[in-house]
């Protein structure tokens, strides 16, 4: 079974904008966020057993905006628990 975090290290270049970031809310699934942003982000952390309610992943997207612009999303049990962004436009 493939992890929902999927293709870490992929050549896929997905960028998130502030407009897309603002459409994302706590409680959404990673699949819902992939649809909004247009692709998978980079998995930066993972804990727990996949499929369990305690499985957690941290996903980062490069952002459109100033140098270093990014957005980070934390999921537990495939539900968004927290989000943060820096420099998105």
DAGIVEN-V43423 format. One line per field, one symbol per residue. ss: DSSP state (h for helix, s for strand, l for the rest). psi: psi as a letter, one per 30 degrees, with the letter a starting at -180 (. if undefined). burial: + if it has 9 or more other C-alpha atoms within 8 Angstrom, else -. A space follows every 10 residues. Layout:
ss->???
psi->???
burial->???
This chain:
ss->llllllllll llllsslhhh hhlllllllh hhhhhhhlll lsssssslll lllllsssss ssslssssss ssssssllss ssssssssl
psi->kkkffbikgl fkjkkkleee effklkflle eeeeeeeglk akkflkllkk flfgkkkkkk kklkblkgkl kkkkkkhgkk fllllkgk.
burial->----+----- ---+++++-+ +--+-+-+++ --++-++--+ +++--+---- ----++++++ +++++---++ ++++++++++ +-+-+-+++
